[in-house]
Amino acid sequence: MWTGRWSPQTSQPPSTAHDIVCYESGRDFTYGEGTEADAHTAEEAEAHTVVHITQPGTYALSGTLSAGQIAVDLGEDAEDDPAAVVTLILNGVDITCTVAPAVIFYNVYECGSTDEDTASETVDTSAAGANVLIADGTINNVTGSYVARIYDPDSVVLSEDGMTVEDSGKLHKYDGAFYSKMSMNVDGGEAGTGVLNITADNEGLDTELHLTINGGTINITSGNDGINTNEDNVSVTTVNGGSVNIQVTGETGEGDGIDSNGWLVINGGAVTAAACSDSGDAGIDATMGITINGGTVAASGNMYDQIDGGAQNYVVFSFASRQNGGQTYTLQNADGETVGTWTPANDFTCLVVSSPDLTAGDYTLWQGDTQLAGTMSDGVGSPGGGRHMGGEAPPADLDPWQAPEGEVPENAGSEVPDDPPERPDGEMEPDGRSPAGGRGPGGGEGGQSAAGLSKTFTLSDGGSFFNGLSPTETTEASET
């Protein structure tokens, strides 16, 4: 069942039909690139009700749609019409779709450009035709699937023997559970107390051009990328406010927390992103660059994607071995005061953090009750190396555990071996367990650990990099 209301300026209320777009089973190789795992029967598709929104306006959605989709399509000319704007107010809605995205914007006004020559990390999406408002005090659940690439039948070019597709255009391909073909804004109400929970078979929240998040709480659990903006070298994902929490569960075998095929700009709010445990992916990832100007960031994964800077300090911690998800890490200043606490949801080897509280100076880092030590780096040779490693695994003949004492090879974390060699004394076990004993976070003495690693992390303005993090002997906990 679905209940909703629409604004007075709309001339036509939503309509419903059983005409969902999904990847159909029983098709031959000329249909698309999906596999049997991506395909759905006619009966599965027919069981879904599509709520069609075809007029501009504001639509407040509430209630339950247990098998269906909200589809916004204002027509083929909408992309160039500044009046073709739809705002969906999520006012306590529960939508489930098992064959396609649960919410999709097809055709609305596109405020941006796909021109690479003029593309930059600064975009204004305030006029975008796709808008989502998470109403204050509401909990909204969106559970969705995806549509594998379906060929435009008029564009298919077969090989000379007619056995393979040599060329084709795209008719449909929608990877996210909550999807927009046009630039999209997501905002919260005046108090910012609304919650949007997205659960995705594949990717979570996707746009084909730009995505701007201004408010609300967005929790994403996804089989692949939590957020993806996918116009190569153009898309900008911007976080100005709100809270974004992402856990990639990795059913697809990979997945970044946030993956922008252009830029990622974080100006405010709170971003917590845990990439897939078992792949060489990053908590935050952007092809053209990452800028952190404000807010708080905790991004964990097995790859570091270069941060180009911004107005706020950040720190990259690269661990000597795989860390178990669910453990808490605490950073304390020289006075023993806590300036940051992070609990990555997934296993990881690289942790990127940023907040207004990170100022230049000396700090200690704790994993639960155990103090950690590491070596400072200038960023060159830090995990992931230079610009965007793309999550690729290391060469098969290179052992990611072989490195000089206190350092991590550039590919460490890209692929975690099942049976790594025996660790040197004082280093963490491959499963992330620390040696027995230890006491709580506190103002331990500086200097060198038994393994030759420093227990003092000296942060500078801009970016600070520390490699080879391992547990060391613990000291008395300080009172904070």
Secondary structure, DSSP 8 states (H G I E B T S, - for coil): --EEEE-TT-SS--EEES-----BTT--TTTBS--GGG-B-HHHHHT-EEEEE-S-EEEEEEEEESSEEEEEE--TTGGG-TT--EEEEEEEEEEE-SSS-SEEEEE----S---GGG--S----TT-SEEEEE-TT-EEEEEE--EEEEE-GGG-EE-TTSSSEEE--EEEEE-EEEEESS-EEEEE-SS---EEEEEESSEEEEESS-EEE-SSEEEEEESS-SEEE-STTT-EEEE-SSEEEEEE--TTS---SEEESSEEEE-SSEEEEE--TTSS--SEEESSEEEE-SSEEEEEES----EEE-SS-EEEEEEEEEE-TT--EEEEETTS-EEEEE--SS-EEEEEEE-TT--SEEEEEEETTEEEEEEEE-STTSTT-SS--TT----TT--TT--STT---TTTTTS--SS-----TTS--TTS---S----S-----SB-TTS-BS-EEE-SSEEEEEEEEE---------
